[in-house]
Amino acid sequence: MKQMDTDHQLCQRVVGGDREAYGALFERFYPELCAYACQWVSLEDAENVVQDIMLWLWQNRDTLHIEGAVRTYLFTATRNRCLTLINRGQMRQRIVNSLHKDLGEQLENPDFYVLEDLVERLEKALDSLPETYRQAFVMHRFNNKSYKEIASEMGISQKTVEYRISQAIRQLRVELKDFLPLLAFLLGAPTTWN
């Protein structure tokens, strides 16, 4: 391994399956990327984010095509993963708050122990939706935005918003059929809040 390999040269060698080059690329960027990620998330989460990115890089080396600087690519990927992690945490909190608001007394009952399972299943079900359906559904049901506001923000018609939300509800009802009685407030028929 040459000491003077550029980031691009290392990356090209990684694409070719060179484990030594992958190790050098990992060592070169890991500390910096972790420090960068700590601007948004905890050190533990930062390390997990960077490890996931570097693992993804190796696992997808056969199809990897990085336009521009490797450094820029890795820092952008790190920032995006951190922001996704933050958004998931915020969405999880909105789900919990919504469940507490709508199920209040039931959740206070010591025998009611399904909240964590319910939240996890709801998150997985939301993650399985197409991005456009999930985005419209979350904006409507968790951010209390009207169809008109969603249409404006997404640059689509209100009818398209209505369609996406109804499709999301249809898919979520199938995914969460065991929890339908608890989620009626969330998965009821869509209403147009104009």
C-alpha positions in Angstrom: 0.0 0.0 0.0 1.4 3.3 -1.1 1.3 6.0 1.6 0.5 8.6 -1.1 -2.7 7.0 -2.4 -5.4 9.7 -3.0 -8.9 9.2 -1.7 -10.0 8.5 -5.3 -7.3 5.9 -5.8 -8.2 4.1 -2.6 -11.8 4.1 -3.6 -11.0 2.6 -7.0 -9.1 -0.1 -5.3 -12.0 -0.7 -2.9 -14.3 -1.1 -6.0 -11.8 -3.8 -7.1 -12.2 -5.7 -3.8 -8.9 -4.6 -2.2 -9.4 -5.1 1.6 -6.2 -3.3 2.4 -7.4 -0.2 0.5 -10.7 -0.4 2.3 -9.0 -0.5 5.7 -6.9 2.5 4.7 -10.0 4.4 3.6 -11.7 3.5 6.8 -8.8 4.6 9.0 -8.4 7.8 7.0 -12.0 8.9 7.4 -13.5 7.2 10.4 -12.3 9.7 13.1 -13.1 12.7 11.1 -16.6 11.5 10.1 -17.4 10.5 13.7 -16.3 14.0 14.9 -18.5 15.5 12.1 -21.5 13.4 13.0 -21.2 14.4 16.7 -22.5 17.9 15.6 -25.9 16.3 15.3 -26.0 13.0 17.3 -24.4 11.4 20.4 -20.9 9.8 20.0 -22.4 6.3 20.2 -24.9 7.2 17.4 -22.2 8.9 15.4 -20.0 5.8 15.5 -22.9 3.7 14.5 -23.7 6.0 11.6 -20.2 6.1 10.3 -19.7 2.3 10.7 -22.9 1.8 8.7 -21.8 4.0 5.9 -18.4 2.4 5.7 -19.9 -1.1 5.8 -22.4 0.0 3.1 -19.4 1.2 1.0 -17.7 -2.2 1.2 -20.9 -4.2 0.6 -21.9 -2.1 -2.4 -18.4 -1.8 -3.9 -19.4 -3.7 -7.1 -21.9 -1.0 -8.0 -20.3 1.9 -6.3 -19.9 5.0 -8.5 -18.9 8.2 -6.7 -19.1 11.4 -8.7 -16.7 14.0 -7.4 -14.6 13.9 -4.3 -14.8 10.8 -2.1 -14.4 13.1 1.0 -17.5 15.1 0.0 -19.5 11.9 -0.7 -18.7 10.5 2.7 -19.4 13.7 4.6 -22.7 14.2 2.8 -23.7 10.6 3.5 -22.8 11.1 7.1 -24.8 14.3 7.4 -27.8 12.7 5.7 -27.8 9.6 7.9 -27.6 11.8 11.0 -30.5 13.9 9.9 -32.5 10.7 9.1 -31.7 9.4 12.6 -32.9 12.7 14.1 -36.1 12.7 12.0 -36.8 9.1 13.1 -36.4 10.0 16.7 -38.7 13.0 16.3 -41.2 10.8 14.4 -41.0 8.2 17.2 -41.8 10.9 19.8 -44.7 12.2 17.7 -46.1 8.6 17.5 -45.7 8.1 21.3 -47.3 11.5 22.0 -50.2 10.7 19.6 -50.7 7.3 21.2 -50.7 8.9 24.7 -53.1 11.6 23.7 -55.6 9.2 22.0 -55.2 6.2 24.3 -54.5 8.1 27.5 -56.1 6.0 30.3 -55.5 2.7 28.6 -51.7 3.4 28.6 -51.7 4.3 32.2 -53.1 0.8 33.1 -50.2 -1.3 34.4 -51.5 -4.3 32.4 -51.2 -2.3 29.1 -47.7 -3.2 28.1 -47.9 -3.2 24.3 -46.9 0.5 23.8 -43.3 -0.3 22.9 -44.3 -3.1 20.5 -46.9 -0.9 19.0 -44.5 2.0 18.4 -41.9 -0.3 16.9 -44.4 -1.9 14.5 -45.8 1.4 13.5 -42.3 2.7 12.7 -41.6 -0.4 10.6 -44.9 -0.1 8.8 -44.2 3.6 8.1 -40.7 2.8 6.9 -42.2 0.2 4.5 -44.4 2.8 2.7 -43.2 4.5 -0.5 -41.5 7.7 0.5 -44.2 10.0 -1.0 -47.0 8.1 0.8 -45.1 8.2 4.1 -44.2 11.8 3.8 -47.8 12.9 3.1 -49.2 10.6 5.9 -46.8 11.8 8.5 -47.3 15.5 7.6 -51.1 15.0 7.9 -51.4 12.7 10.9 -48.4 13.7 13.0 -47.7 17.2 12.0 -51.4 18.2 11.7 -51.0 19.8 8.3 -54.0 20.2 6.0 -54.1 18.7 2.6 -53.8 22.2 1.2 -50.6 22.8 3.2 -49.1 19.5 2.2 -50.0 20.0 -1.5 -48.2 23.4 -1.3 -45.1 22.1 0.4 -44.8 19.0 -1.9 -45.7 20.8 -5.1 -48.6 18.5 -5.9 -52.4 18.7 -6.1 -54.7 18.2 -3.0 -56.2 15.2 -4.9 -52.7 13.7 -5.1 -52.2 14.3 -1.3 -55.6 12.6 -0.6 -54.7 9.6 -2.8 -51.2 9.2 -1.2 -52.7 9.3 2.3 -55.5 6.9 1.5 -53.0 4.5 0.0 -50.7 4.8 3.0 -53.7 4.1 5.3 -54.6 1.0 3.2 -51.1 -0.4 3.5 -50.8 0.4 7.2 -54.1 -1.3 7.9 -52.7 -4.5 6.4 -49.3 -4.2 8.1 -50.9 -3.3 11.5 -54.0 -5.5 11.4 -53.3 -6.9 14.9 -53.4 -3.3 16.4 -56.4 -1.8 14.4 -58.6 -1.4 17.5 -55.9 0.7 19.1 -55.0 2.7 16.0 -58.5 3.6 14.8 -57.8 7.2 15.5 -54.7 7.1 13.3 -55.9 4.8 10.5 -59.5 5.8 10.2 -60.7 7.2 6.9 -58.7 10.2 5.7 -60.3 13.5 6.2 -59.6 16.6 4.2 -58.5 19.3 6.6 -58.7 22.3 4.2 
